Amino acid sequence: MHAKTIIGINQEDIQVALKESLSDGFKPTLAIVFTVKQEREVVCSILHVALKEK
């Protein structure tokens, strides 16, 4: 099992960090999201879009 941590303060930071993580062939199968701002829908959308692109 290979795990990576993706951290971002805003939507753009998360998208950039996720793209960098996926660039080496990493294929996540599980995501655990912690958010203070309750922007779960935005984070889920970013993950869905990024995984469909692969």
Order of alpha helices (4+ residues) and beta strands (2+ residues): alpha-alpha
